[in-house]
Amino acid sequence: MKAKHGEFARGLPRSAAQARIFFFCGPDEAGASAAAERVIEALPDPGERVEINGADLKRDPAMLGDEARTVSLFGDARHIFVRASGEEAHDALKALIETGDAGAGDAAPVLVVATSATDKSRSAKLLEKRADALVTMFYPPDLVSVASSVRTMADAAGLRLGGDLAERIARAAGLDVRLAQAEVDKLALYLDAAPQSPKTAAVEDYADIGAATEEDGFGPVVNAVLGGELGRLGGELKRMKELGLNPVGLLLALERRAAQLAQICARLGPAGRFDNLGQGDKRALGIFWKEERDIRQQIAQWQKPIRRGHPERRLDRLIPRLVALHQKLLANSQTAELLLAQDLAEIARFAAKR
């Protein structure tokens, strides 16, 4: 089965209740991950969470079936969460299905978040016609869709959002629905709101909970790295450490900006110019006036070819690099800050090349 990503903004699609294998793909890793967490919350008994890296499944496709059909020591339920890139999980999913169809027995729910894959990939084609599987592709969000999701989150938490507060929260979260959910949860807790006793939230309430602003958050680091501003980078990395910015959160901000640059490049076409974008185009692409100068500079840097005469653009190398870095951080949480700083320096040097 297939579902549209917009359905998850309104709640779980009806088809999710029938599925045991979930394949969430597309460039919006945040949206795909948030949908996977929503599915897990809706399981009657999610039990133990078993996380598997896509690279490990590629090396050992049988691992997925083994884990999904293994009974825990105390007989409790379990679910399998896989973070993969592209087609890393294809052979493992195929083996899981084939052994199940051959009578290997019931398997725990399997959720795959596959960045760099699409709903046209072999993995998606393998699953989309099965009644026990659900495939959804998540596209980069825009302000309108994330603000709509924030309103849905607020309704569920017993919050009534006044004015443009939903858009304000969406912007503060960098259009990341996971961070937006955290902001809504904090606001509901601050106002003691609940579905049974709803409260109205004002902009002043949101300011009181100390939401991160653009100046205090990830934006300056993202702009220094993707703009190739080597002179600023050292100070931003120092600030990152002093403020204790979350490495994965910062990387997500970089991934969102990279996905946004890819969207802009696709809209411009091979010979298009940034100046040709109208105000309507900019709104649709999530280009806010405060960020326009930085995004213009970054487009100019990342549209360049890898080297003179080469058909591949720098941007084509950036997104896979960020995906690989994401997996590395998740696998090495103790040294995530150091690993991130090293890779950010390399990306900035790459962006700065003439």
C-alpha positions as CSV (number, residue, x, y, z in Angstrom):
1,M,0.0,0.0,0.0
2,K,1.0,3.6,-0.4
3,A,0.0,6.7,1.5
4,K,0.6,10.4,0.8
5,H,2.8,12.2,3.3
6,G,0.1,14.8,3.9
7,E,-2.1,12.2,5.5
8,F,0.4,11.9,8.4
9,A,-0.1,15.6,9.2
10,R,-3.8,14.8,9.9
11,G,-3.0,11.6,11.9
12,L,-2.2,8.0,10.9
13,P,-3.6,6.8,7.6
14,R,-6.2,4.0,8.0
15,S,-3.9,1.7,6.0
16,A,-1.2,2.0,8.8
17,A,-3.3,-0.2,11.1
18,Q,-3.0,-3.1,8.6
19,A,0.7,-2.9,7.9
20,R,3.6,-4.6,9.6
21,I,6.4,-3.2,7.3
22,F,6.7,0.5,6.9
23,F,9.0,2.1,4.3
24,F,9.3,5.9,4.7
25,C,11.6,7.6,2.2
26,G,12.2,10.9,0.5
27,P,14.3,14.0,1.2
28,D,12.4,15.0,4.3
29,E,14.1,12.8,6.9
30,A,12.6,14.7,9.8
31,G,9.0,14.1,8.5
32,A,9.8,10.4,7.8
33,S,11.2,9.9,11.3
34,A,8.3,11.7,12.9
35,A,5.8,9.5,11.0
36,A,7.7,6.4,12.1
37,E,7.5,7.5,15.8
38,R,3.8,8.1,15.4
39,V,3.3,4.6,14.0
40,I,5.3,3.2,17.0
41,E,3.1,5.2,19.5
42,A,0.0,3.7,17.9
43,L,1.2,0.1,18.1
44,P,-1.0,-1.9,20.7
45,D,2.2,-3.1,22.4
46,P,5.4,-1.6,20.8
47,G,7.6,-3.3,23.4
48,E,11.4,-3.3,23.0
49,R,13.0,-1.1,20.3
50,V,15.7,-2.7,18.2
51,E,17.7,-0.3,16.1
52,I,19.6,-1.5,13.0
53,N,21.9,0.5,10.7
54,G,21.2,0.2,7.0
55,A,24.9,-0.5,6.3
56,D,24.7,-3.5,8.6
57,L,21.7,-4.9,6.7
58,K,23.5,-4.4,3.4
59,R,26.3,-6.6,4.7
60,D,24.0,-9.2,6.3
61,P,20.5,-9.2,4.8
62,A,19.4,-12.1,7.0
63,M,19.9,-10.0,10.1
64,L,16.5,-8.2,9.7
65,G,14.5,-11.5,9.6
66,D,16.5,-12.9,12.5
67,E,15.8,-9.8,14.7
68,A,12.2,-9.5,13.7
69,R,11.4,-13.1,14.6
70,T,13.5,-13.3,17.7
71,V,11.6,-13.5,21.0
72,S,13.1,-11.3,23.7
73,L,14.4,-12.9,26.9
74,F,11.2,-12.2,28.8
75,G,8.9,-12.9,25.9
76,D,8.0,-9.2,25.5
77,A,7.0,-7.5,22.2
78,R,9.5,-5.7,20.1
79,H,9.7,-3.5,17.0
80,I,12.6,-3.0,14.6
81,F,13.7,0.5,13.6
82,V,16.0,0.8,10.6
83,R,17.9,3.9,9.4
84,A,19.1,3.4,5.9
85,S,20.3,5.3,2.9
86,G,19.0,4.5,-0.6
87,E,18.6,0.8,-1.2
88,E,20.7,-0.5,1.7
89,A,17.7,-2.3,3.2
90,H,16.3,-3.8,-0.1
91,D,17.9,-7.3,0.1
92,A,17.0,-7.5,3.8
93,L,13.4,-6.6,3.2
94,K,13.2,-9.1,0.3
95,A,14.6,-11.9,2.5
96,L,12.1,-10.9,5.3
97,I,9.2,-11.1,3.0
98,E,10.3,-14.3,1.2
99,T,10.9,-16.2,4.5
100,G,7.6,-15.0,5.9
101,D,5.7,-16.1,2.8
102,A,7.4,-19.5,3.1
103,G,6.0,-20.0,6.6
104,A,8.8,-18.7,8.8
105,G,6.2,-17.3,11.3
106,D,5.1,-13.8,12.5
107,A,7.6,-11.0,12.6
108,A,7.8,-7.9,14.7
109,P,6.8,-4.6,13.1
110,V,9.6,-3.2,10.9
111,L,10.0,0.5,10.2
112,V,12.5,1.7,7.7
113,V,13.5,5.4,7.3
114,A,15.4,5.5,4.1
115,T,16.9,8.9,3.2
116,S,18.0,9.2,-0.5
117,A,15.4,6.6,-1.5
118,T,12.2,7.4,-3.3
119,D,8.8,5.8,-3.9
120,K,10.2,4.7,-7.3
121,S,13.1,2.7,-5.7
122,R,13.3,-1.1,-5.8
123,S,12.5,-1.2,-2.1
124,A,9.3,0.8,-2.5
125,K,8.3,-1.3,-5.5
126,L,8.9,-4.5,-3.5
127,L,6.4,-3.3,-0.8
128,E,3.8,-1.0,-2.4
129,K,1.4,-3.7,-3.6
130,R,1.5,-5.7,-0.4
131,A,-1.5,-5.4,2.1
132,D,0.9,-5.8,5.0
133,A,3.3,-3.0,4.0
134,L,3.0,0.8,3.7
135,V,5.2,3.1,1.6
136,T,5.2,6.8,1.9
137,M,7.5,9.4,0.4
138,F,8.1,12.6,2.4
139,Y,8.9,15.8,0.6
140,P,10.7,18.9,2.0
141,P,8.2,20.8,4.1
142,D,7.1,24.4,3.5
143,L,5.9,26.9,6.1
144,V,2.2,26.4,5.4
145,S,2.3,22.6,5.8
146,V,4.4,22.6,9.0
147,A,2.2,25.4,10.5
148,S,-0.8,23.1,9.7
149,S,1.0,20.2,11.5
150,V,1.7,22.5,14.5
151,R,-2.0,23.3,14.7
152,T,-2.8,19.6,14.7
153,M,-0.3,19.0,17.4
154,A,-1.7,21.8,19.4
155,D,-5.3,20.5,19.2
156,A,-4.1,17.1,20.4
157,A,-2.3,18.8,23.4
158,G,-5.3,21.0,24.3
159,L,-3.8,24.2,23.0
160,R,-5.6,26.9,21.1
161,L,-3.0,28.9,19.1
162,G,-3.7,32.6,18.6
163,G,-2.6,34.8,15.8
164,D,0.4,33.6,13.8
165,L,1.8,31.5,16.6
166,A,1.7,28.3,14.6
167,E,3.9,29.8,11.9
168,R,6.2,31.3,14.5
169,I,6.7,27.9,16.1
170,A,7.2,26.3,12.6
171,R,9.9,28.9,11.8
172,A,11.6,28.5,15.2
173,A,11.8,24.8,14.6
174,G,13.4,25.3,11.2
175,L,10.4,23.5,9.6
176,D,11.4,20.3,11.5
177,V,8.1,18.7,12.7
178,R,10.0,16.8,15.5
179,L,11.4,20.0,17.0
180,A,8.0,21.7,16.5
181,Q,6.4,18.9,18.5
182,A,8.8,19.5,21.3
183,E,8.0,23.2,21.3
184,V,4.2,22.4,21.4
185,D,4.8,20.0,24.3
186,K,6.8,22.6,26.3
187,L,4.1,25.2,25.7
188,A,1.3,22.8,26.8
189,L,3.2,22.0,29.9
190,Y,3.9,25.7,30.7
191,L,0.2,26.5,30.4
192,D,-1.0,23.3,32.1
193,A,-3.1,22.5,29.0
194,A,-4.7,19.2,28.3
195,P,-7.4,18.0,25.9
196,Q,-9.9,17.9,28.8
197,S,-9.0,21.5,29.8
198,P,-7.8,23.4,26.8
199,K,-5.9,26.7,27.1
200,T,-5.3,29.5,24.7
201,A,-1.6,30.2,24.0
202,A,-0.4,33.7,23.0
203,V,2.9,34.8,21.4
204,E,4.0,36.1,24.9
205,D,3.5,32.7,26.4
206,Y,5.8,31.2,23.7
207,A,8.4,33.8,24.4
208,D,8.3,33.0,28.1
209,I,9.3,29.4,27.6
210,G,12.6,30.5,26.1
211,A,12.3,29.1,22.6
212,A,15.6,29.3,20.7
213,T,15.8,32.2,18.4
214,E,17.5,32.2,15.0
215,E,20.4,34.2,16.4
216,D,20.9,31.7,19.3
217,G,20.2,28.5,17.3
218,F,21.6,26.6,14.4
219,G,21.3,29.3,11.6
220,P,24.6,31.0,12.0
221,V,26.5,27.7,12.0
222,V,24.6,26.4,8.9
223,N,25.3,29.6,7.0
224,A,29.0,29.6,7.9
225,V,29.4,26.0,6.7
226,L,27.3,26.0,3.6
227,G,28.5,29.5,2.6
228,G,32.1,28.4,2.8
229,E,32.9,31.2,5.3
230,L,36.1,29.8,6.8
231,G,36.9,33.0,8.7
232,R,33.6,32.7,10.7
233,L,33.6,28.9,11.1
234,G,36.1,28.7,14.0
235,G,34.0,31.1,16.1
236,E,30.8,29.3,15.2
237,L,32.2,25.9,16.2
238,K,33.4,27.4,19.5
239,R,29.9,28.8,20.1
240,M,28.4,25.4,19.2
241,K,30.4,23.9,22.0
242,E,29.8,26.7,24.5
243,L,26.1,26.6,24.1
244,G,25.9,22.8,24.0
245,L,24.0,22.8,20.7
246,N,22.7,19.3,20.0
247,P,24.9,17.7,17.2
248,V,22.1,15.8,15.6
249,G,19.8,18.8,15.8
250,L,22.4,20.9,14.1
251,L,22.9,18.3,11.4
252,L,19.2,18.2,10.8
253,A,19.2,21.9,10.2
254,L,22.0,21.4,7.7
255,E,20.0,18.6,6.0
256,R,16.9,20.8,5.8
257,R,18.9,23.7,4.2
258,A,20.6,21.3,1.7
259,A,17.2,19.9,0.7
260,Q,15.9,23.5,0.3
261,L,18.9,24.3,-1.9
262,A,18.1,21.2,-4.0
263,Q,14.5,22.4,-4.3
264,I,15.6,25.9,-5.4
265,C,18.0,24.5,-8.0
266,A,15.3,22.2,-9.4
267,R,12.9,25.3,-9.7
268,L,15.6,27.4,-11.3
269,G,16.6,24.8,-13.9
270,P,20.1,24.5,-15.5
271,A,20.3,28.1,-16.7
272,G,18.0,29.8,-14.2
273,R,19.0,32.7,-12.0
274,F,18.0,33.3,-8.4
275,D,16.9,36.8,-9.2
276,N,14.2,35.4,-11.5
277,L,12.3,34.0,-8.5
278,G,9.2,35.9,-7.7
279,Q,7.8,36.5,-4.2
280,G,5.3,33.6,-4.7
281,D,8.2,31.3,-5.6
282,K,10.2,32.4,-2.6
283,R,7.3,31.7,-0.2
284,A,6.7,28.3,-1.7
285,L,10.4,27.5,-1.3
286,G,10.5,28.7,2.3
287,I,12.9,31.5,1.6
288,F,12.3,34.1,4.3
289,W,13.6,37.6,3.8
290,K,16.1,37.3,6.7
291,E,17.7,34.3,5.0
292,E,17.6,35.4,1.4
293,R,21.1,36.8,1.2
294,D,22.6,33.7,2.8
295,I,20.6,31.3,0.5
296,R,21.6,33.4,-2.6
297,Q,25.2,33.0,-1.7
298,Q,24.9,29.3,-1.0
299,I,23.1,28.6,-4.2
300,A,25.9,30.3,-6.1
301,Q,28.5,28.1,-4.3
302,W,26.7,24.7,-4.5
303,Q,25.5,25.1,-8.1
304,K,29.1,25.0,-9.3
305,P,30.4,21.8,-10.9
306,I,32.7,19.5,-8.9
307,R,35.4,20.7,-11.2
308,R,35.6,22.6,-14.5
309,G,33.7,20.7,-17.2
310,H,32.3,18.1,-14.9
311,P,28.5,17.4,-15.2
312,E,28.0,16.8,-11.5
313,R,27.3,19.8,-9.2
314,R,28.8,20.2,-5.7
315,L,25.2,19.9,-4.3
316,D,25.0,16.4,-5.7
317,R,27.9,15.4,-3.3
318,L,26.6,17.4,-0.3
319,I,23.3,15.5,0.4
320,P,24.8,12.0,0.4
321,R,27.7,13.3,2.6
322,L,25.2,14.7,5.2
323,V,23.2,11.4,5.2
324,A,26.4,9.4,5.8
325,L,27.4,11.9,8.6
326,H,24.0,11.5,10.2
327,Q,24.4,7.7,10.4
328,K,27.9,8.2,11.8
329,L,26.7,10.5,14.6
330,L,23.9,8.1,15.6
331,A,26.4,5.2,15.8
332,N,28.9,7.2,17.8
333,S,26.9,9.4,20.2
334,Q,29.8,9.8,22.7
335,T,32.0,11.5,20.1
336,A,29.2,13.1,18.0
337,E,30.3,16.7,18.7
338,L,33.9,16.1,17.6
339,L,32.9,14.1,14.5
340,L,30.4,16.8,13.5
341,A,33.0,19.6,13.9
342,Q,35.5,17.7,11.7
343,D,33.0,17.1,9.0
344,L,31.6,20.6,9.1
345,A,35.1,22.0,8.5
346,E,35.6,19.7,5.5
347,I,32.2,20.7,4.0
348,A,33.0,24.4,4.5
349,R,36.4,24.0,2.8
350,F,34.6,22.3,-0.1
351,A,32.1,25.1,-0.4
352,A,34.8,27.7,-0.3
353,K,36.7,26.3,-3.3
354,R,36.9,28.7,-6.3
